[in-house]
Amino acid sequence: MKTNFKYEWSDVWLLQAIISGGGDEGASLYNIISIGDALNHAIFTDAELECGFARLTEGKLIEERDGRFFATTEAKDIYSKASSKSGNIFTIRDRVAKAIDAAPWQPKISRAENTPKYPGFSSEGVAEAIRQYQKEARKFIGKKHPTRE
């Protein structure tokens, strides 16, 4: 779990999205975007994704296979332990953050020394996953709340 970088609060959010949206098939970028929004009511930025993938991979908490992201056994164990006591998703996130010594949330984080690059990361791929997610969300919202004329 030791890395050359300090984990950020967004790495825990990302790990939580991968674990929640992955299962045995792993999490696609679309899964990560949609589950991340459900968990935090926000869309990951490119930097949160790219640097998070790099830090979590280096720390051996996730791995990528064929464009899908999988939590490692170590990550699952940390998450399982954090989930074993009562609490909501935020409490669990705080426990995971403590377990991996992630920096707490701060507005406008800018630590150039903590911004590793993830090989093969594509901002265009992220943008496409976000477009697909928003398209699906609009369809769902339209069915639940039709516009009035």
URTAMO-V390082 format. One line per field, one symbol per residue. psi: psi as a letter, one per 30 degrees, with the letter a starting at -180 (. if undefined). A space follows every 10 residues. Layout:
BEGIN
psi=???
END
This chain:
BEGIN
psi=fklflkklef eeeeeeeeee gdafflklee eeeeeeeeeg hlkkleeeee eeeeeeeegh fllkkhgkkk kleeeeeeee effflllaee eeeeeeeeeg hkklkkkhkj jefhilkkkg kjeeeeeeee eeeeeeeeee eeeeikkk.
END
